[in-house]
Amino acid sequence: MSYVFINYAIKQGGAWVSQTTIFWRHEDVLAFCQQINKDKKRKLLDVLMLLPAELDLAHQWSVVPIKEIYVSKIEDGETDFPLYVTVEDEIVGGHTFGAANDAAASIDYRMLPRVFPANIVKQAR
């Protein structure tokens, strides 16, 4: 099992107030990101995943920063599911989340709709 921490901001008056929400169902992560993106008074700030350091060691965890989240489909071809891209450009996610033979590794995610964009820093010329 993994946990997803989403930091987002809500506009109150003239200021942005930060909030954090924790999810363990990946379908909820996707739905939450889609809702935030439709609301001009809220914005996504960053996403972190808390993963078991090793699948057999549930008492040891690692924090993985997420750079992007894309909308993928699980095996039934109808259900939306998030595909996470780490800051190291590794793909995690898919219906077989955490499995060594994760089907997500073979997906060309850049062709999928993105719900959490990366922070792009423009170089000064």
N, C-alpha and C positions, 0 to 999 in steps of 0.2 A: 504494500500500500504506500502511496505517496500523498503528500499534502502540498497544496499550492497556495502561496501567500500572494495576494494582490494588493499592492499599495495604489491608492487612487486619491484624487482630490475632489472636494465638493466646493463650489463657489458659494460663499455666504457673504452677502454685501459686496464689498470690494476686495475681499481676501479669499484665498484658496485654503481650505482646511483639509489636512491629510487624514486618511482613514486606512485601515488594513482589514482585509477580510481573508479568512482561511477556508479553503475548499478541499474536500477529499474525493468528490465526484467530478470527474473531468467534464461531463456534460454540463454541470453547473458552472464551471469555469468559462466555457464557451458562451453560455447564455448570459452570464454576467458581463463579459467583455462586450458582447453585442449590445446589451442594454446601455452600458456606459458610453459606447461610441455614438449612440443615438441622442444622448442627453448633453446639451451644450453647457450645462452647469456642473458636469462631472467630467473628469479626464483620468485616464490610466497613467500611472507613473512608472511602476516597475513590477516585475513578477519574479518570484523565487519559488523553487521547488525544494521540498524537504524529502529526500530519498533515503532509503536504507543504504548504508555504505556498501554492504554486500547483501544479496538477497537472503542469505541464510542467517544474517545477524541483525535481527529486528531492533536490537538495543543500541546500535551504532548508526548515526545519521550523517548525511552530508547535505550542504546547502548548495543548490545549483541555480545560478542566475539565468533567467530566460530572456533572450533577445527578441524573439518573435513568436507569435502564435498564429497558426493557420487553421482554416476549417478543412477537415478531411472527412472522409466517409468510412464507417466501419464495414466489415465484410458484407453486411446485408445491402450495401450500396445506397441506403436511404437515410441512415441515421448520421447526423453531423457529430464530429468528434474532434477535439483539438489536437493539433500536431505542434509540439514545442520544439523550438530551435534554441540551443544554448548559446552563450556568448562565444564559445569555441566552435560554433557552427556544427555541433553534433545534434542529430535529430533524436528526440525522445517522444514517446507517445504512441498512438495507435491503440487498437483494441487489445493487443497483446502487450500492454505497457509493462516494461521491465523485463521482458523475456529476452533471452540471448538471441533468438531468431526473430526479433521484432520486425514485423512487416513494414513498419514506418520507415525503416532505413532505406528502402528501395523507392520511396515516393519522391517525385520531383516536386517538392513543396513550393517552389517559386511560381508555379502555375496555379496554386490554390488561392482562394480569398484570404486576406490577412486581417486579423482582428486586433492584434497588438503589434504596432509597428516598432521597429528598432529606432533608437535615438541616432540620428545621422548628424555628424559634426562636419560642417563644410570647411574645407581648407581655405585659408586666406591666400590669395595669389599675389 
